[in-house]
């Protein structure tokens, strides 16, 4: 059985630094970011604790491809992607099942 995946973007309270990641367990992974499970990570160092974008895919390979596409894009492309899903830039963590 194939396992789905999710690409996501985290940011700071000021919405000025972005981290793009991929995972098969979004709720758990975002919880790890918010709780500094990995204190030397990018998200801990720059305090990217707010989930502002995510997209699910039927398999992890598709999610990885999308993560690479987003990371290769410009800052403005990331902002446009976030605004398209989440124009208020709210933390989407609580909306996860």
Secondary structure, DSSP 8 states (H G I E B T S, - for coil): ----EEEEEEE-TTS--EEEEEES-HHHHHHHHHTTSSTTSHHHHTT--EEEEEEEESSHHHHHHHHHHHHHS-HHHHHHHHHHH-TT----GGG--
